[in-house]
Amino acid sequence: MNLGKQIPDFKAETTEGPLQMYEYIKDSWSVLMTHPASLTPDIIALSKVDSSKPLPFPLIADENREIGVMLGMIEKEKQNAPGIYFPARHCVIIGPDTKIKGIFVHSASTGRNMTEILRALDSAQLTFKTGVATPVNWKIGDNVIVPEKLPKDQVEKFVKNLQTVALPSKQTYLQVGELK
């Protein structure tokens, strides 16, 4: 899996019945996470993101670890390892175009930072919609970065109070502004 690449379309059995990845996404944002289970070798949790209602979380049974290997979440040589294999914790943000917008990978001993995952999701959605970028520690309501190559009409549509930021290098290419 790589940023900007399409997530593979796959079929799987879930707690909510059969799932076809692209049919499930259906032009919405999704988050795919690994989660080691105590009763099955690996389970991948899949959530379609819609902040207007409670989220369903179908769990994909990956007893043979085939999906985990296909997605690069489990090393091929560990596919048939005995017992419960605890993979690294993966979290993948998938856009409505089925392309990967964010990837988080931690060792299995490290818990996820859901605040950071949600911040990255907000940023990815904003960039997808407007073309702007977000700076370090950005949160909703903060200024955004306007990439140099963003068309002027798009800047005017989404950004107000555009300012050029003075950089230590004396370069003048960094522009920031508020979202309209």
Accessible surface in RSA format (square Angstrom, percent):
REM  Atomic radii and reference values for relative SASA: ProtOr
REM  Chains: A
REM  Algorithm: Lee & Richards
REM  Probe-radius: 1.40
REM  Slices: 20
REM RES _ NUM      All-atoms   Total-Side   Main-Chain    Non-polar    All polar
REM                ABS   REL    ABS   REL    ABS   REL    ABS   REL    ABS   REL
RES MET A   1    65.86  34.1   8.76   5.8  57.11 136.0  17.44  14.8  48.42  64.2
RES ASN A   2    93.43  64.4  91.01  88.0   2.41   5.8  15.76  37.9  77.66  75.1
RES LEU A   3   115.06  64.1  94.41  67.5  20.65  51.9  94.54  66.4  20.52  55.2
RES GLY A   4    44.06  54.3   0.00   N/A  44.06  54.3  30.82  84.6  13.24  29.7
RES LYS A   5   127.23  62.1 125.15  76.8   2.07   4.9  70.00  63.0  57.23  61.0
RES GLN A   6    99.70  55.8  80.17  58.6  19.53  46.5  17.12  36.5  82.57  62.6
RES ILE A   7     0.07   0.0   0.00   0.0   0.07   0.2   0.00   0.0   0.07   0.2
RES PRO A   8    46.13  33.6  37.37  34.1   8.76  31.9  46.13  38.1   0.00   0.0
RES ASP A   9    64.60  45.2  37.97  37.8  26.63  63.0  14.69  34.6  49.91  49.8
RES PHE A  10    13.83   6.9   8.22   5.1   5.61  14.6  13.83   8.4   0.00   0.0
RES LYS A  11   164.28  80.1 143.34  88.0  20.94  49.9  86.51  77.9  77.77  82.8
RES ALA A  12    13.15  12.1   0.28   0.4  12.87  29.3  11.29  15.9   1.86   4.9
RES GLU A  13   108.92  62.5 104.85  79.3   4.07   9.7  59.82 115.7  49.10  40.1
RES THR A  14    19.68  14.0   1.62   1.6  18.06  43.0   3.57   4.8  16.11  24.4
RES THR A  15    97.20  69.1  56.86  57.6  40.34  96.1  62.32  83.7  34.88  52.7
RES GLU A  16   111.94  64.3  73.67  55.7  38.27  91.1  43.98  85.1  67.97  55.5
RES GLY A  17    23.72  29.3   0.00   N/A  23.72  29.3  20.25  55.6   3.47   7.8
RES PRO A  18   116.69  85.0  91.90  83.8  24.79  90.1  92.30  76.2  24.39 151.6
RES LEU A  19    14.41   8.0   6.20   4.4   8.21  20.6  12.81   9.0   1.60   4.3
RES GLN A  20    39.94  22.3  33.52  24.5   6.43  15.3  17.86  38.0  22.08  16.7
RES MET A  21     0.00   0.0   0.00   0.0   0.00   0.0   0.00   0.0   0.00   0.0
RES TYR A  22    69.20  32.3  61.13  34.8   8.08  21.0  54.20  40.7  15.00  18.5
RES GLU A  23   112.96  64.9 107.65  81.4   5.31  12.6  40.45  78.2  72.52  59.2
RES TYR A  24    34.09  15.9  26.85  15.3   7.24  18.8  33.70  25.3   0.39   0.5
RES ILE A  25     0.67   0.4   0.67   0.5   0.00   0.0   0.67   0.5   0.00   0.0
RES LYS A  26   143.25  69.9 121.05  74.3  22.20  52.9  73.30  66.0  69.95  74.5
RES ASP A  27   126.00  88.3 102.96 102.5  23.04  54.5  26.80  63.1  99.20  98.9
RES SER A  28    25.81  21.8  22.10  29.5   3.71   8.5  25.81  55.0   0.00   0.0
RES TRP A  29    27.51  11.0  26.97  13.1   0.54   1.3  14.72   7.9  12.79  20.7
RES SER A  30     0.00   0.0   0.00   0.0   0.00   0.0   0.00   0.0   0.00   0.0
RES VAL A  31     9.06   6.0   8.10   7.3   0.96   2.3   8.10   7.0   0.96   2.6
RES LEU A  32     0.00   0.0   0.00   0.0   0.00   0.0   0.00   0.0   0.00   0.0
RES MET A  33    27.96  14.5  27.96  18.5   0.00   0.0  17.89  15.2  10.08  13.4
RES THR A  34     5.06   3.6   5.06   5.1   0.00   0.0   4.88   6.6   0.18   0.3
RES HIS A  35    91.23  49.9  90.25  62.7   0.98   2.5  59.13  60.9  32.10  37.4
RES PRO A  36    19.15  14.0  10.17   9.3   8.98  32.7  10.20   8.4   8.96  55.7
RES ALA A  37    15.98  14.7  11.25  17.4   4.73  10.8  15.79  22.2   0.19   0.5
RES SER A  38    95.31  80.5  70.77  94.4  24.54  56.5  49.55 105.5  45.75  64.1
RES LEU A  39   169.34  94.3 136.50  97.7  32.84  82.5 140.11  98.4  29.23  78.7
RES THR A  40    30.39  21.6  29.06  29.5   1.33   3.2  30.38  40.8   0.01   0.0
RES PRO A  41    32.76  23.9  32.44  29.6   0.32   1.2  32.52  26.8   0.24   1.5
RES ASP A  42     4.81   3.4   4.81   4.8   0.00   0.0   4.77  11.2   0.05   0.0
RES ILE A  43    26.26  14.9  25.71  19.2   0.54   1.3  25.71  18.5   0.54   1.5
RES ILE A  44     2.04   1.2   2.04   1.5   0.00   0.0   2.04   1.5   0.00   0.0
RES ALA A  45    19.06  17.5  18.29  28.2   0.78   1.8  18.47  26.0   0.59   1.6
RES LEU A  46     0.09   0.1   0.00   0.0   0.09   0.2   0.09   0.1   0.00   0.0
RES SER A  47     5.50   4.7   5.35   7.1   0.15   0.4   4.64   9.9   0.86   1.2
RES LYS A  48    54.84  26.8  54.16  33.2   0.68   1.6  24.10  21.7  30.74  32.7
RES VAL A  49    27.38  18.0  18.62  16.9   8.76  21.1  18.62  16.2   8.76  23.7
RES ASP A  50    53.30  37.3  47.63  47.4   5.67  13.4  22.37  52.6  30.93  30.9
RES SER A  51   121.10 102.3  79.15 105.6  41.96  96.6  52.68 112.2  68.42  95.9
RES SER A  52    98.16  82.9  57.47  76.7  40.69  93.7  56.01 119.3  42.16  59.1
RES LYS A  53   128.43  62.7 115.33  70.8  13.10  31.2  68.79  61.9  59.64  63.5
RES PRO A  54   125.91  91.8 105.00  95.7  20.91  76.0 116.88  96.5   9.03  56.1
RES LEU A  55    66.83  37.2  46.69  33.4  20.13  50.6  47.33  33.2  19.50  52.5
RES PRO A  56    61.26  44.6  50.82  46.3  10.44  38.0  60.86  50.2   0.40   2.5
RES PHE A  57   108.87  54.5  92.81  57.5  16.06  41.8  92.81  56.3  16.06  46.0
RES PRO A  58     1.60   1.2   1.60   1.5   0.00   0.0   1.60   1.3   0.00   0.0
RES LEU A  59    62.17  34.6  60.66  43.4   1.50   3.8  60.66  42.6   1.50   4.0
RES ILE A  60     0.00   0.0   0.00   0.0   0.00   0.0   0.00   0.0   0.00   0.0
RES ALA A  61    43.30  39.8  30.74  47.4  12.57  28.6  31.01  43.7  12.30  32.6
RES ASP A  62     6.21   4.3   3.32   3.3   2.89   6.8   2.89   6.8   3.32   3.3
RES GLU A  63   107.43  61.7  93.60  70.8  13.83  32.9  20.48  39.6  86.95  71.0
RES ASN A  64   100.31  69.2  92.02  88.9   8.29  20.0  17.57  42.3  82.74  80.0
RES ARG A  65     6.63   2.8   6.63   3.4   0.00   0.0   2.22   3.0   4.41   2.7
RES GLU A  66   102.31  58.7  96.71  73.2   5.60  13.3  28.90  55.9  73.41  59.9
RES ILE A  67    18.68  10.6  18.19  13.6   0.48   1.2  18.68  13.4   0.00   0.0
RES GLY A  68     0.66   0.8   0.00   N/A   0.66   0.8   0.66   1.8   0.00   0.0
RES VAL A  69    32.12  21.1  22.15  20.1   9.98  24.0  22.15  19.2   9.98  27.1
RES MET A  70    88.27  45.7  56.67  37.5  31.60  75.2  40.11  34.1  48.16  63.8
RES LEU A  71     1.12   0.6   0.00   0.0   1.12   2.8   0.83   0.6   0.30   0.8
RES GLY A  72    52.33  64.5   0.00   N/A  52.33  64.5  27.04  74.2  25.29  56.6
RES MET A  73     5.97   3.1   0.03   0.0   5.94  14.1   0.81   0.7   5.15   6.8
RES ILE A  74     7.92   4.5   2.33   1.7   5.59  13.5   3.97   2.9   3.95  10.7
RES GLU A  75    85.93  49.3  77.09  58.3   8.84  21.0  42.10  81.4  43.83  35.8
RES LYS A  76   142.81  69.7 131.57  80.7  11.24  26.8  93.83  84.5  48.99  52.2
RES GLU A  77   138.35  79.4 103.68  78.4  34.67  82.5  64.26 124.3  74.09  60.5
RES LYS A  78    82.38  40.2  82.38  50.5   0.00   0.0  27.64  24.9  54.74  58.3
RES GLN A  79    25.05  14.0  20.45  14.9   4.60  10.9   1.29   2.7  23.75  18.0
RES ASN A  80   137.80  95.0 108.62 105.0  29.18  70.3  40.34  97.1  97.45  94.2
RES ALA A  81    31.99  29.4  19.60  30.2  12.39  28.2  25.34  35.7   6.65  17.6
RES PRO A  82   129.81  94.6 104.49  95.2  25.32  92.0 114.78  94.8  15.03  93.4
RES GLY A  83    58.41  72.0   0.00   N/A  58.41  72.0  41.29 113.3  17.12  38.3
RES ILE A  84    71.18  40.5  48.52  36.1  22.66  54.6  48.52  34.9  22.66  61.5
RES TYR A  85    39.46  18.4  36.20  20.6   3.26   8.5  28.35  21.3  11.11  13.7
RES PHE A  86   114.39  57.2  99.32  61.5  15.07  39.2  99.32  60.2  15.07  43.1
RES PRO A  87     2.45   1.8   1.67   1.5   0.78   2.8   2.09   1.7   0.36   2.2
RES ALA A  88    32.76  30.1  23.56  36.4   9.20  20.9  25.06  35.3   7.70  20.4
RES ARG A  89    53.91  22.6  52.79  26.9   1.12   2.7   0.52   0.7  53.39  32.4
RES HIS A  90    15.56   8.5  15.56  10.8   0.00   0.0   6.68   6.9   8.88  10.3
RES CYS A  91     1.08   0.8   0.94   1.0   0.14   0.3   0.94   2.4   0.14   0.2
RES VAL A  92     0.00   0.0   0.00   0.0   0.00   0.0   0.00   0.0   0.00   0.0
RES ILE A  93     0.63   0.4   0.63   0.5   0.00   0.0   0.63   0.5   0.00   0.0
RES ILE A  94     0.00   0.0   0.00   0.0   0.00   0.0   0.00   0.0   0.00   0.0
RES GLY A  95     0.00   0.0   0.00   N/A   0.00   0.0   0.00   0.0   0.00   0.0
RES PRO A  96    23.52  17.1  16.91  15.4   6.61  24.0  17.50  14.4   6.02  37.4
RES ASP A  97    52.95  37.1  34.81  34.7  18.14  42.9  37.01  87.1  15.94  15.9
RES THR A  98    15.32  10.9  15.32  15.5   0.00   0.0  14.97  20.1   0.36   0.5
RES LYS A  99    87.83  42.8  87.83  53.9   0.00   0.0  31.87  28.7  55.95  59.6
RES ILE A 100     2.17   1.2   0.83   0.6   1.34   3.2   0.83   0.6   1.34   3.6
RES LYS A 101    62.41  30.4  36.57  22.4  25.84  61.5  20.77  18.7  41.64  44.4
RES GLY A 102    10.21  12.6   0.00   N/A  10.21  12.6  10.21  28.0   0.00   0.0
RES ILE A 103    56.18  32.0  27.42  20.4  28.76  69.3  27.42  19.7  28.76  78.0
RES PHE A 104    38.21  19.1  34.44  21.3   3.76   9.8  38.19  23.2   0.02   0.0
RES VAL A 105    83.66  55.1  54.95  49.7  28.71  69.2  54.95  47.7  28.71  77.9
RES HIS A 106    58.81  32.1  51.97  36.1   6.84  17.5  44.56  45.9  14.25  16.6
RES SER A 107    63.85  54.0  48.94  65.3  14.91  34.3  48.72 103.7  15.13  21.2
RES ALA A 108    29.59  27.2  18.44  28.5  11.15  25.4  18.77  26.4  10.82  28.7
RES SER A 109   108.60  91.8  65.72  87.7  42.88  98.8  57.62 122.7  50.98  71.4
RES THR A 110    62.89  44.7  58.80  59.6   4.08   9.7  42.24  56.7  20.65  31.2
RES GLY A 111    49.58  61.1   0.00   N/A  49.58  61.1  27.88  76.5  21.70  48.6
RES ARG A 112    52.50  22.0  24.25  12.4  28.25  67.3   8.00  10.9  44.50  27.0
RES ASN A 113    87.04  60.0  78.85  76.2   8.19  19.7  30.75  74.0  56.29  54.4
RES MET A 114    87.96  45.6  84.07  55.6   3.89   9.3  79.02  67.2   8.94  11.8
RES THR A 115   108.28  77.0 101.96 103.4   6.32  15.1  68.19  91.6  40.09  60.6
RES GLU A 116    56.42  32.4  55.28  41.8   1.14   2.7  24.67  47.7  31.74  25.9
RES ILE A 117     2.97   1.7   2.97   2.2   0.00   0.0   2.97   2.1   0.00   0.0
RES LEU A 118    97.25  54.2  97.12  69.5   0.13   0.3  97.12  68.2   0.13   0.4
RES ARG A 119    65.89  27.7  61.68  31.4   4.21  10.0  27.66  37.8  38.23  23.2
RES ALA A 120    23.53  21.6  17.41  26.9   6.12  13.9  21.12  29.7   2.42   6.4
RES LEU A 121     6.16   3.4   6.16   4.4   0.00   0.0   6.16   4.3   0.00   0.0
RES ASP A 122    47.15  33.0  42.33  42.1   4.81  11.4   3.58   8.4  43.57  43.4
RES SER A 123    18.99  16.0  18.99  25.3   0.00   0.0   6.72  14.3  12.27  17.2
RES ALA A 124    15.59  14.3   6.12   9.4   9.47  21.5  13.52  19.0   2.06   5.5
RES GLN A 125    54.18  30.3  50.43  36.9   3.75   8.9  18.47  39.3  35.71  27.1
RES LEU A 126    24.29  13.5  20.03  14.3   4.26  10.7  23.81  16.7   0.48   1.3
RES THR A 127    58.18  41.4  54.19  54.9   3.99   9.5  48.73  65.5   9.45  14.3
RES PHE A 128    97.92  49.0  66.31  41.1  31.62  82.3  74.51  45.2  23.41  67.0
RES LYS A 129   147.12  71.8 125.74  77.1  21.38  50.9  75.75  68.2  71.38  76.0
RES THR A 130     3.11   2.2   3.05   3.1   0.06   0.1   3.05   4.1   0.06   0.1
RES GLY A 131    21.81  26.9   0.00   N/A  21.81  26.9  14.42  39.6   7.38  16.5
RES VAL A 132     0.27   0.2   0.10   0.1   0.17   0.4   0.17   0.1   0.10   0.3
RES ALA A 133    35.56  32.7  34.33  53.0   1.23   2.8  35.56  50.1   0.00   0.0
RES THR A 134    31.49  22.4   8.07   8.2  23.42  55.8   0.00   0.0  31.49  47.6
RES PRO A 135    43.87  32.0  36.63  33.4   7.25  26.3  42.20  34.8   1.68  10.4
RES VAL A 136   129.13  85.0 105.75  95.7  23.38  56.3 113.55  98.7  15.58  42.3
RES ASN A 137   115.91  79.9 102.18  98.7  13.73  33.1  29.53  71.1  86.38  83.5
RES TRP A 138     6.40   2.6   5.01   2.4   1.39   3.3   6.29   3.4   0.10   0.2
RES LYS A 139   131.98  64.4 130.71  80.2   1.27   3.0  95.35  85.8  36.63  39.0
RES ILE A 140   129.37  73.6 107.40  80.0  21.97  53.0 107.81  77.6  21.56  58.5
RES GLY A 141    74.33  91.7   0.00   N/A  74.33  91.7  39.06 107.2  35.27  79.0
RES ASP A 142    51.29  35.9  42.93  42.7   8.36  19.8  16.93  39.8  34.36  34.3
RES ASN A 143    59.44  41.0  53.00  51.2   6.44  15.5  14.23  34.2  45.21  43.7
RES VAL A 144     0.00   0.0   0.00   0.0   0.00   0.0   0.00   0.0   0.00   0.0
RES ILE A 145    39.35  22.4  39.35  29.3   0.00   0.0  39.35  28.3   0.00   0.0
RES VAL A 146     5.16   3.4   2.57   2.3   2.59   6.2   2.57   2.2   2.59   7.0
RES PRO A 147    49.11  35.8  39.69  36.2   9.42  34.3  47.53  39.2   1.58   9.8
RES GLU A 148   133.74  76.8  94.84  71.7  38.90  92.6  32.91  63.7 100.83  82.3
RES LYS A 149   195.05  95.2 167.90 103.0  27.15  64.6 118.89 107.0  76.15  81.1
RES LEU A 150    25.99  14.5  12.71   9.1  13.28  33.4  15.15  10.6  10.84  29.2
RES PRO A 151    70.11  51.1  59.85  54.6  10.25  37.3  70.11  57.9   0.00   0.0
RES LYS A 152   156.16  76.2 146.14  89.7  10.01  23.8  92.24  83.0  63.92  68.1
RES ASP A 153   105.29  73.8  95.72  95.3   9.57  22.6  41.49  97.6  63.80  63.6
RES GLN A 154    53.04  29.7  50.18  36.7   2.85   6.8  13.62  29.0  39.41  29.9
RES VAL A 155    15.53  10.2  15.47  14.0   0.07   0.2  15.53  13.5   0.00   0.0
RES GLU A 156    92.85  53.3  87.07  65.9   5.77  13.7  42.56  82.3  50.29  41.1
RES LYS A 157   142.42  69.5 120.24  73.8  22.18  52.8  77.39  69.7  65.03  69.3
RES PHE A 158    32.66  16.3  30.97  19.2   1.69   4.4  32.04  19.4   0.62   1.8
RES VAL A 159     7.63   5.0   0.00   0.0   7.63  18.4   0.00   0.0   7.63  20.7
RES LYS A 160    93.94  45.8  88.08  54.0   5.85  13.9  40.16  36.2  53.77  57.3
RES ASN A 161    86.44  59.6  65.89  63.7  20.55  49.5  21.38  51.4  65.06  62.9
RES LEU A 162    77.54  43.2  47.27  33.8  30.28  76.1  47.32  33.2  30.22  81.3
RES GLN A 163   100.33  56.1  94.05  68.7   6.28  14.9  32.86  69.9  67.47  51.2
RES THR A 164    72.71  51.7  42.96  43.6  29.75  70.9  25.16  33.8  47.55  71.9
RES VAL A 165    47.81  31.5  44.08  39.9   3.74   9.0  47.81  41.5   0.00   0.0
RES ALA A 166    95.70  88.0  67.63 104.4  28.08  63.9  73.25 103.2  22.45  59.5
RES LEU A 167    36.34  20.2  29.06  20.8   7.28  18.3  30.46  21.4   5.88  15.8
RES PRO A 168   132.16  96.3 102.26  93.2  29.90 108.7 114.94  94.9  17.22 107.0
RES SER A 169    71.64  60.5  45.11  60.2  26.53  61.1  52.84 112.5  18.81  26.3
RES LYS A 170   174.51  85.1 153.14  94.0  21.37  50.9 111.44 100.3  63.08  67.2
RES GLN A 171    98.11  54.9  94.66  69.2   3.45   8.2  16.51  35.1  81.60  61.9
RES THR A 172   102.65  73.0  86.92  88.1  15.72  37.5  53.32  71.6  49.32  74.6
RES TYR A 173   113.19  52.8 101.32  57.6  11.87  30.9  69.22  52.0  43.97  54.2
RES LEU A 174    42.18  23.5  41.09  29.4   1.09   2.7  42.18  29.6   0.00   0.0
RES GLN A 175    57.20  32.0  57.20  41.8   0.00   0.0   5.94  12.7  51.25  38.9
RES VAL A 176    21.66  14.3  21.66  19.6   0.00   0.0  21.66  18.8   0.00   0.0
RES GLY A 177     0.42   0.5   0.00   N/A   0.42   0.5   0.42   1.2   0.00   0.0
RES GLU A 178    67.39  38.7  66.34  50.2   1.05   2.5  20.57  39.8  46.82  38.2
RES LEU A 179    59.15  32.9  43.05  30.8  16.10  40.5  43.05  30.2  16.10  43.3
RES LYS A 180   141.93  69.2  80.81  49.6  61.13 145.5  73.06  65.8  68.88  73.4
END  Absolute sums over single chains surface
CHAIN  1 A    10628.7       8453.1       2175.6       6155.3       4473.4
END  Absolute sums over all chains
TOTAL         10628.7       8453.1       2175.6       6155.3       4473.4
